[in-house]
Amino acid sequence: MASQANLNEKPTMLTYVEQTPAQLKLNVERSEELTAELVDLYAQKPCHSIWIVACGSSSNGSQCARYFMMKYLQREVKIVSPATFIYGEHDLHEDDFVFVISQSGCSTNSIEALDELRKLGITAIGLTGNVDSDFKDHADLVVDYGVGEETVGYVTKGVTTLAQFLMLFAIEAGARTGIVSPEQRTELLNEMADAPRRHEIVQRETWDLYKRHQADFTSMTVVNHCGFLQGYGIACEGALKFGETIQIPSFAYEGEEWIHGPNLQLTPNYTVVCVDHLTEGSDRLVDIYLAARTVTDHAFIVTNSERVDDDHAIRLPFEIKEPLMMPLYVLPFYQIIAHQATTDLHRWEKHPLFEERFRKAISTKTDTIDQIMPN
C-alpha cells in the first residue's frame, strides 16, 4: 500500500500506523519467544485472577484484549488505574497475577504502582515498550511487549501491539496450562497472522471514508463513542485519541450506558461513532447507531450489518472467525481520522495557557520521556 506519510519528515502518528502491520507480523511469528517470560511466571502456580494496572492508551489496549484473555485463560481480568491501585484498590488474593503497563516506562503513576507492589510483597512485573526506561529501576521483572520503536506521544503502534501481546500471552499461557488445545492455538495464531493484511484494508477503508466525509470529521464539536466488549475497548481508545489530538469533548460509553442518560444531550450537531463487536448484542449496537442517525447525520459505524448504509460505515471484508481479535485491525480507523482531522484543522498546538501553566504545574512522566518520545 502506498504510504500516506512522507519518509523525509520527522515521524508522525501516521508513520507508526503504517508501520503497525509489519510489527504485528513479526510478533505473531515469535509468539512463544515474545511472551515466554510472562508465561513462565504465570504458569508457576494456579492463578485466581489477573490484575492489569494501567491508564491511558495502556488501559485502553488492555480493555481491547480483556475479553479475549478471559475466554482463553478462563480467569477474571481486572483493569485498574495506577492511582486507584495505589490509593486503595489493592486487596489482592494470594494467587492473583498482577502486572503494570507503561509503553514509555516513564509514567510516574505506573512507577509508583510498581513500588506499591513491592511494598505489598508482590513480584513487581512491568510491561513496557522500553526496557531501558525508568521501569527497570522499580520492577523485579521488565517485559518488552514488542512495540519496536515509537517516538510520537500520541501512540498508535504501541496500543495495537499491546493488545496483540496480551492476546498472545493468553494463547501461550492457555496452551501451557492446558486450557487452549494445540489445535486451538494453531487456529488462533493463523487468524492473527492475517491481522496485518486486515489492518491495511481498514487503513484504505478509513481513508476512503475520511475523504467522503472530510467536512463532517473537520467540523466535530462533541463526539460520543459506543460499543460493547472489545468494541467498547476500541471506542475508549478512539475517544482518547480524538480528545487529545483534535481537542474536542470526546467520550466513550458502553452501548446501553449511553442510551440510559448520556444520549439525552444528543443534537444534530453531535457526532456519534459506534463499533460493532460482531457477536451477541451486535443487533442492539446497530439499533443504537440507527437511533442516533434519527437525530444527527454525523453518525458512523464499524460493522458488516446490511441494515447500515455503506456511505457511513467501515466494512470488514474478510472472514472473521474470532471477533475478539478485532482491535488488532480496527484501531487504525480511529488513529487515521484523529491524525488527519488534527492536521487539516492545524490543531497540533495546545492552548498557550496549557503550555505555559498546566505543563509546569504538574507532570505525568519522568524526564527520560524526552529521549524516548521526542516527537
C-alpha positions as CSV (number, residue, x, y, z in Angstrom):
1,M,0.0,0.0,0.0
2,A,1.4,3.4,-0.9
3,S,2.5,5.3,2.1
4,Q,0.5,8.5,3.1
5,A,3.4,9.6,5.3
6,N,6.5,11.5,4.0
7,L,9.5,9.4,5.0
8,N,11.7,12.5,4.7
9,E,9.9,14.3,7.5
10,K,10.0,13.6,11.2
11,P,7.8,10.7,12.3
12,T,4.1,11.3,13.0
13,M,1.2,9.3,14.2
14,L,0.6,8.2,10.6
15,T,4.2,6.9,10.3
16,Y,3.5,4.4,13.1
17,V,0.0,3.5,11.9
18,E,1.6,2.4,8.7
19,Q,4.4,0.5,10.5
20,T,2.0,-1.5,12.6
21,P,1.2,-4.3,10.2
22,A,4.9,-5.3,9.9
23,Q,5.2,-5.3,13.7
24,L,2.1,-7.4,14.1
25,K,3.5,-9.9,11.7
26,L,6.9,-10.0,13.5
27,N,5.3,-10.5,16.9
28,V,2.9,-13.3,15.9
29,E,5.8,-15.2,14.2
30,R,7.7,-15.1,17.5
31,S,4.7,-15.5,19.8
32,E,6.2,-18.1,22.1
33,E,9.5,-16.3,22.5
34,L,7.9,-12.9,22.9
35,T,5.6,-14.0,25.8
36,A,7.9,-16.6,27.4
37,E,9.0,-14.6,30.5
38,L,5.4,-13.7,31.4
39,V,4.0,-17.1,30.6
40,D,6.8,-18.8,32.7
41,L,5.9,-16.7,35.7
42,Y,2.1,-17.2,35.2
43,A,2.4,-21.0,34.9
44,Q,4.3,-21.4,38.2
45,K,1.1,-21.8,40.2
46,P,-2.7,-21.8,39.6
47,C,-4.0,-18.2,39.0
48,H,-7.1,-16.9,40.7
49,S,-7.5,-13.7,38.6
50,I,-5.4,-11.3,36.6
51,W,-4.9,-7.7,37.5
52,I,-3.7,-5.2,34.9
53,V,-2.6,-1.8,36.3
54,A,-2.6,0.8,33.5
55,C,-4.0,4.1,32.4
56,G,-4.5,6.0,29.1
57,S,-3.8,4.0,26.0
58,S,-2.2,1.2,28.0
59,S,-5.5,0.8,29.8
60,N,-7.4,1.0,26.5
61,G,-5.2,-1.6,24.9
62,S,-5.8,-3.8,27.8
63,Q,-9.6,-3.2,27.5
64,C,-9.3,-4.2,23.9
65,A,-7.7,-7.6,24.9
66,R,-9.7,-8.2,28.1
67,Y,-12.4,-10.4,26.8
68,F,-10.0,-12.4,24.6
69,M,-7.9,-13.1,27.7
70,M,-10.9,-14.1,29.8
71,K,-12.1,-16.5,27.1
72,Y,-8.8,-18.3,26.6
73,L,-7.4,-18.2,30.2
74,Q,-10.8,-18.8,31.8
75,R,-9.9,-16.2,34.5
76,E,-11.3,-12.9,35.5
77,V,-9.2,-10.0,34.2
78,K,-9.4,-6.8,36.2
79,I,-8.1,-3.5,34.8
80,V,-7.4,-0.7,37.4
81,S,-5.7,2.6,37.1
82,P,-2.4,3.1,38.9
83,A,-3.6,5.8,41.2
84,T,-6.7,3.8,42.2
85,F,-4.5,0.8,42.8
86,I,-2.1,2.8,45.0
87,Y,-4.7,4.7,46.9
88,G,-6.8,1.7,48.0
89,E,-7.9,-0.9,45.4
90,H,-5.1,-3.4,46.0
91,D,-6.8,-6.1,48.1
92,L,-5.2,-9.0,46.2
93,H,-5.9,-12.7,46.5
94,E,-2.7,-14.6,47.2
95,D,-3.0,-16.3,43.9
96,D,-3.7,-13.2,41.8
97,F,-1.3,-12.4,38.9
98,V,-0.5,-8.7,38.6
99,F,1.4,-6.6,36.2
100,V,1.8,-2.9,35.5
101,I,1.9,-1.4,31.9
102,S,3.5,1.7,30.6
103,Q,4.6,1.9,27.0
104,S,7.2,4.5,27.7
105,G,8.2,3.1,31.0
106,C,8.3,6.7,32.2
107,S,4.8,7.2,33.6
108,T,5.1,8.3,37.2
109,N,1.9,6.7,38.4
110,S,2.9,3.4,36.9
111,I,6.3,3.6,38.5
112,E,4.6,4.3,41.8
113,A,2.3,1.2,41.3
114,L,5.4,-0.9,40.8
115,D,6.8,0.4,44.1
116,E,3.4,-0.3,45.8
117,L,3.6,-3.9,44.6
118,R,7.0,-4.3,46.2
119,K,5.6,-2.8,49.5
120,L,2.9,-5.4,49.3
121,G,5.5,-8.2,49.0
122,I,4.3,-9.0,45.4
123,T,6.6,-9.5,42.4
124,A,6.6,-6.2,40.6
125,I,6.2,-7.0,36.9
126,G,6.4,-4.2,34.4
127,L,5.3,-4.5,30.7
128,T,6.8,-1.8,28.5
129,G,8.0,-0.9,25.1
130,N,11.2,0.5,26.5
131,V,13.1,-2.0,28.7
132,D,15.9,0.6,29.4
133,S,13.4,3.1,30.8
134,D,12.9,4.1,34.4
135,F,10.8,0.9,34.8
136,K,14.0,-1.1,35.1
137,D,14.8,0.6,38.5
138,H,11.4,-0.2,40.0
139,A,10.4,-3.6,38.6
140,D,11.6,-7.1,39.6
141,L,10.9,-8.2,36.0
142,V,10.7,-5.9,33.0
143,V,9.0,-7.4,29.9
144,D,9.2,-6.0,26.4
145,Y,5.8,-6.4,24.8
146,G,7.1,-5.9,21.3
147,V,6.2,-2.4,20.1
148,G,9.5,-1.8,18.4
149,E,10.2,2.0,18.1
150,E,7.5,4.7,18.5
151,T,8.7,8.2,19.3
152,V,5.3,10.1,19.0
153,G,3.5,10.6,22.2
154,Y,0.0,10.0,20.6
155,V,0.7,6.3,20.5
156,T,-0.8,4.1,17.7
157,K,1.5,1.2,17.0
158,G,2.0,0.8,20.8
159,V,-1.6,0.4,21.7
160,T,-2.2,-2.1,18.9
161,T,0.9,-4.2,19.7
162,L,0.0,-4.1,23.4
163,A,-3.4,-5.6,22.7
164,Q,-1.7,-8.2,20.5
165,F,0.8,-9.1,23.2
166,L,-1.9,-9.6,25.8
167,M,-3.8,-11.9,23.3
168,L,-0.6,-13.8,22.5
169,F,0.0,-14.2,26.2
170,A,-3.5,-15.6,26.7
171,I,-2.9,-18.1,23.8
172,E,0.5,-19.2,25.1
173,A,-0.4,-19.3,28.8
174,G,-3.6,-21.1,27.9
175,A,-1.7,-23.6,25.9
176,R,0.9,-24.1,28.7
177,T,-1.8,-24.7,31.3
178,G,-3.9,-27.0,29.1
179,I,-6.9,-24.7,28.6
180,V,-6.1,-24.0,24.9
181,S,-5.6,-27.1,22.8
182,P,-2.8,-27.4,20.3
183,E,-5.4,-27.2,17.5
184,Q,-7.0,-24.1,19.0
185,R,-3.5,-22.5,19.4
186,T,-2.8,-23.1,15.7
187,E,-6.1,-21.8,14.6
188,L,-5.8,-18.6,16.7
189,L,-2.2,-17.9,15.6
190,N,-3.2,-18.5,12.0
191,E,-6.0,-16.0,12.2
192,M,-3.8,-13.5,14.0
193,A,-1.2,-13.9,11.2
194,D,-3.9,-12.4,8.9
195,A,-4.3,-9.3,11.1
196,P,-1.6,-7.3,9.2
197,R,-3.5,-7.7,5.9
198,R,-6.7,-6.7,7.6
199,H,-5.1,-3.7,9.2
200,E,-4.0,-2.4,5.8
201,I,-7.5,-3.0,4.4
202,V,-9.0,-0.9,7.2
203,Q,-6.5,1.8,6.6
204,R,-7.7,2.1,3.0
205,E,-11.3,1.9,4.0
206,T,-10.7,4.7,6.6
207,W,-9.0,7.0,4.1
208,D,-12.0,6.5,1.7
209,L,-14.4,7.3,4.5
210,Y,-12.5,10.3,5.6
211,K,-12.3,11.8,2.0
212,R,-16.1,11.3,1.6
213,H,-16.8,12.9,4.9
214,Q,-14.0,15.4,5.4
215,A,-16.5,18.1,6.2
216,D,-18.0,16.0,9.0
217,F,-14.7,15.0,10.5
218,T,-13.3,18.5,10.5
219,S,-16.5,20.1,12.0
220,M,-16.9,17.8,15.0
221,T,-17.8,19.6,18.3
222,V,-18.7,16.8,20.7
223,V,-18.3,13.1,20.0
224,N,-19.9,10.1,21.7
225,H,-18.4,6.7,21.1
226,C,-20.3,3.5,21.8
227,G,-19.5,-0.2,21.8
228,F,-19.8,-3.5,23.7
229,L,-17.0,-5.8,24.8
230,Q,-13.9,-5.4,22.6
231,G,-15.9,-2.8,20.6
232,Y,-16.0,-0.7,23.8
233,G,-12.2,-1.1,24.2
234,I,-11.7,0.3,20.7
235,A,-14.2,3.1,21.4
236,C,-12.3,4.0,24.6
237,E,-9.1,4.4,22.6
238,G,-10.9,6.4,19.9
239,A,-12.4,8.7,22.5
240,L,-8.9,9.4,24.0
241,K,-7.3,9.9,20.6
242,F,-10.0,12.4,19.4
243,G,-9.8,14.3,22.6
244,E,-6.1,14.6,22.9
245,T,-5.4,15.4,19.2
246,I,-8.5,17.2,17.8
247,Q,-9.1,18.8,21.2
248,I,-12.8,18.3,21.4
249,P,-15.0,16.7,24.1
250,S,-14.9,13.0,23.3
251,F,-16.4,10.3,25.5
252,A,-16.7,6.5,25.3
253,Y,-19.7,4.6,26.6
254,E,-20.8,1.0,26.7
255,G,-23.8,1.0,24.3
256,E,-26.6,0.5,26.9
257,E,-24.9,3.0,29.2
258,W,-25.1,5.7,26.5
259,I,-28.8,5.3,25.9
260,H,-29.5,5.4,29.6
261,G,-28.8,9.1,30.1
262,P,-25.8,10.5,28.2
263,N,-27.8,10.3,25.0
264,L,-30.3,12.9,26.3
265,Q,-27.9,15.7,25.2
266,L,-27.9,14.5,21.6
267,T,-28.5,17.2,19.0
268,P,-28.0,17.4,15.2
269,N,-24.6,18.9,15.9
270,Y,-23.2,15.9,17.8
271,T,-21.1,13.1,16.2
272,V,-21.7,9.5,17.2
273,V,-19.4,6.7,16.4
274,C,-20.3,3.0,17.1
275,V,-18.0,0.0,16.9
276,D,-19.8,-3.3,16.3
277,H,-18.3,-6.3,18.2
278,L,-19.9,-8.8,15.7
279,T,-21.3,-11.3,18.2
280,E,-24.2,-11.5,20.6
281,G,-25.6,-8.0,21.1
282,S,-24.5,-6.8,17.6
283,D,-28.0,-6.1,16.5
284,R,-28.6,-3.9,19.6
285,L,-25.5,-1.9,18.8
286,V,-26.8,-1.4,15.3
287,D,-30.2,-0.3,16.7
288,I,-28.3,2.3,18.8
289,Y,-26.5,3.6,15.7
290,L,-29.7,3.8,13.7
291,A,-31.4,5.6,16.6
292,A,-28.6,8.1,16.7
293,R,-29.0,8.8,12.9
294,T,-32.6,9.9,13.5
295,V,-31.2,12.9,15.3
296,T,-27.8,13.5,13.7
297,D,-26.3,13.0,10.2
298,H,-22.9,12.9,11.8
299,A,-23.0,9.2,12.8
300,F,-20.6,6.5,11.7
301,I,-20.2,2.8,12.4
302,V,-17.7,-0.1,12.0
303,T,-19.9,-3.0,11.1
304,N,-20.8,-5.6,8.5
305,S,-24.5,-5.3,9.1
306,E,-26.6,-5.0,6.0
307,R,-29.0,-2.7,7.9
308,V,-26.5,0.1,7.6
309,D,-25.7,2.1,4.5
310,D,-22.2,1.8,3.1
311,D,-21.6,5.6,3.0
312,H,-21.3,6.0,6.8
313,A,-19.7,2.6,7.5
314,I,-16.3,0.9,7.7
315,R,-16.7,-2.6,6.4
316,L,-14.5,-5.6,7.4
317,P,-14.5,-7.6,4.1
318,F,-12.8,-10.8,5.3
319,E,-13.7,-13.9,7.2
320,I,-13.7,-13.3,10.9
321,K,-13.6,-16.5,13.0
322,E,-12.7,-14.8,16.3
323,P,-14.2,-11.3,16.6
324,L,-12.4,-10.7,19.9
325,M,-9.2,-10.1,17.8
326,M,-10.9,-7.1,16.1
327,P,-8.9,-4.4,17.9
328,L,-5.8,-5.5,16.1
329,Y,-7.1,-4.3,12.8
330,V,-9.9,-1.8,13.7
331,L,-7.9,0.6,15.8
332,P,-6.4,2.4,12.7
333,F,-9.9,3.6,11.9
334,Y,-9.7,6.0,14.8
335,Q,-5.9,6.6,14.6
336,I,-6.0,7.8,11.0
337,I,-9.1,10.1,11.5
338,A,-7.5,11.6,14.6
339,H,-4.3,12.3,12.8
340,Q,-5.8,13.7,9.6
341,A,-8.5,15.9,11.2
342,T,-6.0,17.4,13.6
343,T,-3.6,18.1,10.7
344,D,-6.4,19.6,8.5
345,L,-7.5,21.8,11.4
346,H,-3.9,22.8,12.4
347,R,-4.6,21.8,15.9
348,W,-1.4,20.1,16.9
349,E,-0.5,23.1,19.2
350,K,-2.3,23.3,22.5
351,H,-3.8,26.4,24.1
352,P,-1.0,28.8,25.2
353,L,-2.1,28.8,28.9
354,F,-1.9,25.0,28.9
355,E,1.6,25.0,27.6
356,E,2.7,27.9,29.8
357,R,1.0,26.9,33.0
358,F,-0.5,23.4,33.2
359,R,2.6,21.5,31.9
360,K,4.7,23.4,34.5
361,A,2.2,22.9,37.3
362,I,2.1,19.1,37.2
363,S,3.9,16.2,35.4
364,T,2.9,12.7,34.5
365,K,6.3,11.5,33.1
366,T,9.9,11.3,34.3
367,D,12.5,13.4,32.5
368,T,13.5,10.4,30.5
369,I,10.4,10.8,28.3
370,D,12.2,13.5,26.2
371,Q,14.7,10.9,25.0
372,I,12.2,8.1,24.5
373,M,9.3,10.1,22.8
374,P,10.9,13.3,21.5
375,N,8.1,13.8,18.9
